[in-house]
Amino acid sequence: MIHINSHRFVMSVSGGSWTVMATDLVQGAVVWFIPAMVARFFWCFRSRPPQAFRIKETAFFERMTMPVDFDSEIGNANDGAQALLIGRIVTGVGGLITLFLLVPNTSGDRGIILALAGFILCIGLILLLSARKNLLSRN
């Protein structure tokens, strides 16, 4: 139920009542409605992009949706060489981390270092094996 006084509205909902001042409604209009209408007014006068830009944009999106022709655009695949290089680097890092076992640590810390170094060495060895397989299959 809504009671309207000269400067406030009182609404009662299930036994309780809320008082909404007229100033609250004005503040809501100032914060949300008026800026929205001003933005809408200026939106009508926004500048359109020039025709040359629209042509470039259309060409860009057409090129973006074309599938990549790997052989003509990039050339031969060098996955094996990349896997070999990264595998060597990762295996070297794993070996360097293994050297941390020489530093005095508790047995729990040594186990963590060993697990980390072992995991990194395994990743490096997997990369080296895939590089070997890839390079052997190409020859």
C-alpha positions, 0 to 999 in steps of 0.5 A: 500500500502506498501513501503519498504525502507532499514530499515522501512516499510510504510503502508498506510491505508485509507489515513493515514500511519503507520511506522513500523521500522525493529527494531519493527519486531525484537523485536516482534520476540525476545519477542514472537517467539524465547521463543516459539521455545525454549519452544517447543525444551525443551518440546520434552525432558520433563520427562514422569511420571513413570509407577507406578504414571500412574497406581495410577492416573488411579485408582484415576480417576476410583474411582473418577467417581464411584458413592458413596454408602452412606449406605456402605461407610458412614453409617446411615444419621444424617441429623436430628441431624445436623439440630437440632444442627445448628438450636439451634446455629443459633437460639441462635445467633439470640437471642443474636443479638436481645439483641442489641435492648437494646442498645440506637440506633435510631429507624431506627437502631433498625429496621435494628437490628430487621430485621437482628435478625428476619431473623436469628431467622427464619432460625434457626426455619426453621432448628429446624422444619426440624430437628423435621420432620426428626427425627419424620419420622425416628422413 
